[in-house]
Amino acid sequence: MGAQWKAKHKDIAANAKGKLFGKLAKDIMLAARGGADPKDNAKLRMAVEAARKVSMPKDTLDRAIKKGAGLTGETVNFEQVIYEGFAPHRVPVMVEVLTDNTNRAASDMRVLFRKGQQGTPGSVSWDFDHVGLIEAEPAAAGADADAAAIEAGAQDLLPADEDGVTVFLTDPTDLDLVSRALPAQGFTVLSAKLGYRPKNPVAASSLTAEQLEEVESFLAAMDDNDDVQHVYAGLAG
């Protein structure tokens, strides 16, 4: 599943793209609190780059920056909350929520976790590392991911998936530095964000097809919630 669980074929559905734009706009608004100029705000620069990679309309992107920076007169009151627990069959999950209504989000989480088990703070997070996650693909054939990771200062990497995308792992404080260094090492950065990597993921091969479907249905429902920004699952393979 990689470092972050992803819904299958999510990028080809129009409604899924709309949800993706909404989540990215939240990231941009939150980052823009630190300043409206991406050149001087590393978090905003990475959020803007992620939005551009999926072709977010320029007016939508600009509006999110201005709103987050307080330039429109509107107040943005998003709060970031981490929920942790288990999907069915004891698969650990970390859920990043960005919401303007924490009571609604908490109620939604209780309902969504009914098919798994909601944990208390710290009950699952000990089994995840907080890291920088950079998705990148070779700019040209023959690019060496291992050499690029060393030269750019990444701590580790996850081998390329079927689409040729490698995930470079960094210390959280080095995320921007490494993402800026990778292009010189022959890799095009697709996304860069902070996230969670499971230390002891459950092997997908240890679950039956029916059990795996139950886990994926749980994760899909979680990801579909409007307040959920990212879902990280301890599931390998």
C-alpha positions as a LaTeX table, in Angstrom:
\begin{tabular}{lrrr}
\hline
Residue & $x$ (\AA) & $y$ (\AA) & $z$ (\AA) \\
\hline
Met1 & 0.00 & 0.00 & 0.00 \\
Gly2 & 2.99 & 2.28 & 0.45 \\
Ala3 & 3.35 & 4.97 & 3.08 \\
Gln4 & $-0.14$ & 6.34 & 2.53 \\
Trp5 & $-3.16$ & 4.26 & 1.65 \\
Lys6 & $-4.68$ & 5.27 & $-1.69$ \\
Ala7 & $-8.06$ & 4.40 & $-3.10$ \\
Lys8 & $-7.86$ & 2.31 & $-6.26$ \\
His9 & $-8.42$ & 4.29 & $-9.46$ \\
Lys10 & $-9.33$ & 7.31 & $-7.36$ \\
Asp11 & $-7.70$ & 9.74 & $-9.76$ \\
Ile12 & $-9.95$ & 8.85 & $-12.69$ \\
Ala13 & $-13.27$ & 9.73 & $-11.03$ \\
Ala14 & $-14.52$ & 13.29 & $-11.44$ \\
Asn15 & $-16.07$ & 13.41 & $-7.98$ \\
Ala16 & $-12.84$ & 12.10 & $-6.46$ \\
Lys17 & $-10.91$ & 14.87 & $-8.20$ \\
Gly18 & $-13.27$ & 17.42 & $-6.70$ \\
Lys19 & $-12.66$ & 15.97 & $-3.24$ \\
Leu20 & $-8.91$ & 16.03 & $-3.88$ \\
Phe21 & $-9.04$ & 19.71 & $-4.82$ \\
Gly22 & $-10.97$ & 20.40 & $-1.63$ \\
Lys23 & $-8.37$ & 18.66 & 0.51 \\
Leu24 & $-5.50$ & 20.41 & $-1.25$ \\
Ala25 & $-7.23$ & 23.78 & $-0.82$ \\
Lys26 & $-7.37$ & 23.12 & 2.93 \\
Asp27 & $-3.64$ & 22.34 & 2.96 \\
Ile28 & $-2.96$ & 25.57 & 1.08 \\
Met29 & $-5.13$ & 27.68 & 3.39 \\
Leu30 & $-3.49$ & 26.21 & 6.49 \\
Ala31 & 0.02 & 26.76 & 5.08 \\
Ala32 & $-0.80$ & 30.31 & 3.94 \\
Arg33 & $-1.24$ & 31.37 & 7.56 \\
Gly34 & 2.55 & 31.60 & 7.57 \\
Gly35 & 2.58 & 34.05 & 4.64 \\
Ala36 & 1.11 & 34.33 & 1.17 \\
Asp37 & 4.38 & 34.17 & $-0.79$ \\
Pro38 & 5.50 & 30.57 & $-1.56$ \\
Lys39 & 9.09 & 31.81 & $-1.97$ \\
Asp40 & 9.23 & 32.68 & 1.72 \\
Asn41 & 6.93 & 29.93 & 3.02 \\
Ala42 & 8.20 & 26.37 & 2.49 \\
Lys43 & 4.96 & 24.71 & 3.64 \\
Leu44 & 2.94 & 26.83 & 1.23 \\
Arg45 & 5.37 & 26.18 & $-1.60$ \\
Met46 & 4.99 & 22.40 & $-1.20$ \\
Ala47 & 1.20 & 22.66 & $-0.93$ \\
Val48 & 1.05 & 24.79 & $-4.08$ \\
Glu49 & 3.30 & 22.38 & $-5.97$ \\
Ala50 & 1.06 & 19.45 & $-4.98$ \\
Ala51 & $-1.98$ & 21.35 & $-6.26$ \\
Arg52 & $-0.32$ & 22.20 & $-9.55$ \\
Lys53 & 0.70 & 18.57 & $-10.10$ \\
Val54 & $-2.98$ & 17.59 & $-10.25$ \\
Ser55 & $-3.93$ & 20.63 & $-12.35$ \\
Met56 & $-5.92$ & 22.54 & $-9.76$ \\
Pro57 & $-7.41$ & 25.61 & $-11.51$ \\
Lys58 & $-5.29$ & 28.73 & $-10.92$ \\
Asp59 & $-8.20$ & 30.79 & $-9.60$ \\
Thr60 & $-9.03$ & 28.07 & $-7.06$ \\
Leu61 & $-5.41$ & 27.93 & $-5.96$ \\
Asp62 & $-5.05$ & 31.72 & $-5.70$ \\
Arg63 & $-8.32$ & 32.02 & $-3.78$ \\
Ala64 & $-7.16$ & 29.42 & $-1.25$ \\
Ile65 & $-3.87$ & 31.29 & $-0.69$ \\
Lys66 & $-5.60$ & 34.63 & $-0.18$ \\
Lys67 & $-8.24$ & 33.14 & 2.11 \\
Gly68 & $-5.68$ & 31.36 & 4.25 \\
Ala69 & $-3.46$ & 34.43 & 4.48 \\
Gly70 & $-6.44$ & 36.56 & 5.58 \\
Leu71 & $-6.42$ & 38.74 & 2.48 \\
Thr72 & $-10.12$ & 38.25 & 1.68 \\
Gly73 & $-11.51$ & 39.31 & 5.04 \\
Glu74 & $-12.73$ & 35.76 & 5.68 \\
Thr75 & $-11.71$ & 33.84 & 8.79 \\
Val76 & $-10.26$ & 30.36 & 8.38 \\
Asn77 & $-10.61$ & 28.29 & 11.54 \\
Phe78 & $-9.31$ & 24.85 & 10.61 \\
Glu79 & $-7.96$ & 22.64 & 13.37 \\
Gln80 & $-5.69$ & 19.68 & 12.74 \\
Val81 & $-6.48$ & 16.54 & 14.74 \\
Ile82 & $-4.90$ & 13.08 & 14.61 \\
Tyr83 & $-7.07$ & 10.03 & 15.23 \\
Glu84 & $-5.58$ & 6.58 & 15.67 \\
Gly85 & $-6.88$ & 3.07 & 15.97 \\
Phe86 & $-7.37$ & $-0.10$ & 13.97 \\
Ala87 & $-9.09$ & $-1.05$ & 10.74 \\
Pro88 & $-10.68$ & $-4.53$ & 10.68 \\
His89 & $-8.28$ & $-7.41$ & 11.39 \\
Arg90 & $-6.03$ & $-5.23$ & 13.59 \\
Val91 & $-4.52$ & $-3.16$ & 10.80 \\
Pro92 & $-3.21$ & 0.02 & 12.52 \\
Val93 & $-4.26$ & 3.37 & 11.06 \\
Met94 & $-3.39$ & 7.03 & 11.58 \\
Val95 & $-5.99$ & 9.51 & 10.33 \\
Glu96 & $-5.17$ & 13.19 & 9.78 \\
Val97 & $-8.24$ & 15.40 & 10.09 \\
Leu98 & $-8.42$ & 19.10 & 9.18 \\
Thr99 & $-11.78$ & 20.50 & 10.24 \\
Asp100 & $-13.70$ & 23.65 & 11.05 \\
Asn101 & $-15.94$ & 21.69 & 13.42 \\
Thr102 & $-14.14$ & 19.36 & 15.83 \\
Asn103 & $-17.39$ & 18.08 & 17.36 \\
Arg104 & $-18.64$ & 16.96 & 13.93 \\
Ala105 & $-15.31$ & 15.35 & 13.11 \\
Ala106 & $-15.18$ & 13.49 & 16.44 \\
Ser107 & $-18.71$ & 12.18 & 15.89 \\
Asp108 & $-17.87$ & 11.06 & 12.35 \\
Met109 & $-14.73$ & 9.27 & 13.58 \\
Arg110 & $-16.70$ & 7.34 & 16.20 \\
Val111 & $-19.09$ & 6.13 & 13.50 \\
Leu112 & $-16.34$ & 5.30 & 10.99 \\
Phe113 & $-14.29$ & 3.37 & 13.55 \\
Arg114 & $-17.23$ & 1.12 & 14.46 \\
Lys115 & $-16.06$ & $-1.41$ & 11.87 \\
Gly116 & $-12.61$ & $-1.31$ & 13.43 \\
Gln117 & $-11.50$ & 0.04 & 16.78 \\
Gln118 & $-10.81$ & 3.64 & 17.73 \\
Gly119 & $-7.80$ & 4.05 & 19.97 \\
Thr120 & $-6.70$ & 6.63 & 22.51 \\
Pro121 & $-3.84$ & 9.07 & 21.76 \\
Gly122 & $-0.60$ & 7.11 & 21.67 \\
Ser123 & $-2.24$ & 3.69 & 21.33 \\
Val124 & $-1.10$ & 3.31 & 17.71 \\
Ser125 & 1.22 & 6.24 & 16.99 \\
Trp126 & 4.11 & 4.47 & 18.72 \\
Asp127 & 4.07 & 2.00 & 15.82 \\
Phe128 & 4.53 & 4.74 & 13.17 \\
Asp129 & 7.43 & 7.05 & 12.36 \\
His130 & 6.65 & 10.70 & 11.59 \\
Val131 & 8.58 & 11.38 & 8.38 \\
Gly132 & 8.78 & 13.47 & 5.25 \\
Leu133 & 7.31 & 11.64 & 2.24 \\
Ile134 & 8.41 & 12.65 & $-1.24$ \\
Glu135 & 6.89 & 10.94 & $-4.27$ \\
Ala136 & 9.13 & 11.27 & $-7.32$ \\
Glu137 & 9.63 & 9.67 & $-10.70$ \\
Pro138 & 12.72 & 9.44 & $-12.93$ \\
Ala139 & 13.07 & 12.42 & $-15.27$ \\
Ala140 & 14.95 & 10.15 & $-17.69$ \\
Ala141 & 15.67 & 6.45 & $-18.05$ \\
Gly142 & 18.51 & 5.15 & $-15.92$ \\
Ala143 & 18.07 & 7.48 & $-12.94$ \\
Asp144 & 19.41 & 5.72 & $-9.84$ \\
Ala145 & 17.04 & 6.11 & $-6.88$ \\
Asp146 & 19.53 & 4.85 & $-4.30$ \\
Ala147 & 22.22 & 7.28 & $-5.45$ \\
Ala148 & 19.68 & 10.11 & $-5.61$ \\
Ala149 & 18.56 & 9.42 & $-2.05$ \\
Ile150 & 22.13 & 9.61 & $-0.77$ \\
Glu151 & 23.05 & 12.75 & $-2.70$ \\
Ala152 & 19.81 & 14.57 & $-1.87$ \\
Gly153 & 19.99 & 13.70 & 1.83 \\
Ala154 & 17.01 & 11.34 & 2.12 \\
Gln155 & 17.04 & 8.84 & 5.00 \\
Asp156 & 15.54 & 5.94 & 3.07 \\
Leu157 & 13.27 & 5.11 & 0.14 \\
Leu158 & 10.47 & 2.77 & $-0.82$ \\
Pro159 & 11.15 & 0.98 & $-4.14$ \\
Ala160 & 9.32 & 2.24 & $-7.22$ \\
Asp161 & 5.75 & 1.02 & $-7.63$ \\
Glu162 & 4.17 & $-0.20$ & $-10.87$ \\
Asp163 & 3.87 & 3.40 & $-12.08$ \\
Gly164 & 7.58 & 4.02 & $-11.53$ \\
Val165 & 7.05 & 6.30 & $-8.53$ \\
Thr166 & 9.62 & 6.12 & $-5.74$ \\
Val167 & 8.87 & 7.41 & $-2.23$ \\
Phe168 & 11.86 & 9.11 & $-0.62$ \\
Leu169 & 11.74 & 9.27 & 3.18 \\
Thr170 & 13.27 & 12.18 & 5.07 \\
Asp171 & 13.55 & 13.63 & 8.53 \\
Pro172 & 10.56 & 15.99 & 8.91 \\
Thr173 & 12.85 & 19.02 & 9.09 \\
Asp174 & 14.62 & 18.03 & 5.84 \\
Leu175 & 11.51 & 17.65 & 3.67 \\
Asp176 & 11.84 & 20.92 & 1.75 \\
Leu177 & 15.62 & 20.60 & 1.40 \\
Val178 & 15.48 & 17.08 & $-0.06$ \\
Ser179 & 12.55 & 17.87 & $-2.38$ \\
Arg180 & 14.57 & 20.78 & $-3.81$ \\
Ala181 & 17.67 & 18.60 & $-4.25$ \\
Leu182 & 16.07 & 15.62 & $-6.04$ \\
Pro183 & 15.59 & 17.28 & $-9.47$ \\
Ala184 & 19.36 & 17.72 & $-9.76$ \\
Gln185 & 19.65 & 13.96 & $-9.16$ \\
Gly186 & 17.37 & 13.09 & $-12.07$ \\
Phe187 & 13.98 & 12.84 & $-10.33$ \\
Thr188 & 10.82 & 14.86 & $-10.83$ \\
Val189 & 9.03 & 15.52 & $-7.54$ \\
Leu190 & 5.30 & 14.74 & $-7.68$ \\
Ser191 & 4.42 & 15.50 & $-4.07$ \\
Ala192 & 6.13 & 16.33 & $-0.78$ \\
Lys193 & 4.44 & 16.23 & 2.61 \\
Leu194 & 4.81 & 15.15 & 6.20 \\
Gly195 & 3.18 & 11.86 & 7.07 \\
Tyr196 & 3.46 & 8.54 & 8.87 \\
Arg197 & 5.28 & 5.34 & 8.01 \\
Pro198 & 4.30 & 2.09 & 9.78 \\
Lys199 & 7.11 & 0.32 & 11.63 \\
Asn200 & 5.49 & $-3.13$ & 11.68 \\
Pro201 & 2.90 & $-3.27$ & 8.89 \\
Val202 & 0.51 & $-6.19$ & 8.56 \\
Ala203 & 1.31 & $-8.22$ & 5.44 \\
Ala204 & $-1.58$ & $-8.15$ & 2.98 \\
Ser205 & $-0.73$ & $-11.78$ & 2.16 \\
Ser206 & $-1.63$ & $-12.74$ & 5.74 \\
Leu207 & $-5.26$ & $-11.72$ & 5.10 \\
Thr208 & $-7.82$ & $-13.59$ & 3.04 \\
Ala209 & $-9.34$ & $-11.86$ & 0.02 \\
Glu210 & $-12.51$ & $-11.22$ & 2.03 \\
Gln211 & $-10.56$ & $-9.76$ & 4.96 \\
Leu212 & $-8.52$ & $-7.53$ & 2.68 \\
Glu213 & $-11.71$ & $-6.25$ & 1.06 \\
Glu214 & $-13.08$ & $-5.39$ & 4.52 \\
Val215 & $-9.92$ & $-3.42$ & 5.32 \\
Glu216 & $-10.01$ & $-1.55$ & 2.01 \\
Ser217 & $-13.71$ & $-0.74$ & 2.43 \\
Phe218 & $-12.97$ & 0.69 & 5.87 \\
Leu219 & $-10.10$ & 2.80 & 4.54 \\
Ala220 & $-12.15$ & 4.01 & 1.56 \\
Ala221 & $-14.99$ & 5.14 & 3.84 \\
Met222 & $-12.50$ & 6.94 & 6.07 \\
Asp223 & $-10.82$ & 8.64 & 3.12 \\
Asp224 & $-14.18$ & 9.72 & 1.70 \\
Asn225 & $-14.98$ & 11.84 & 4.78 \\
Asp226 & $-14.74$ & 15.56 & 3.97 \\
Asp227 & $-12.75$ & 16.34 & 7.13 \\
Val228 & $-10.14$ & 13.63 & 6.53 \\
Gln229 & $-6.97$ & 14.83 & 4.83 \\
His230 & $-4.81$ & 11.69 & 4.86 \\
Val231 & $-5.15$ & 8.07 & 5.95 \\
Tyr232 & $-2.02$ & 6.08 & 6.80 \\
Ala233 & $-2.44$ & 2.32 & 7.17 \\
Gly234 & 0.00 & $-0.24$ & 8.51 \\
Leu235 & $-0.57$ & $-2.61$ & 5.62 \\
Ala236 & 2.25 & $-3.91$ & 3.39 \\
Gly237 & 1.97 & $-5.43$ & $-0.03$ \\
\hline
\end{tabular}
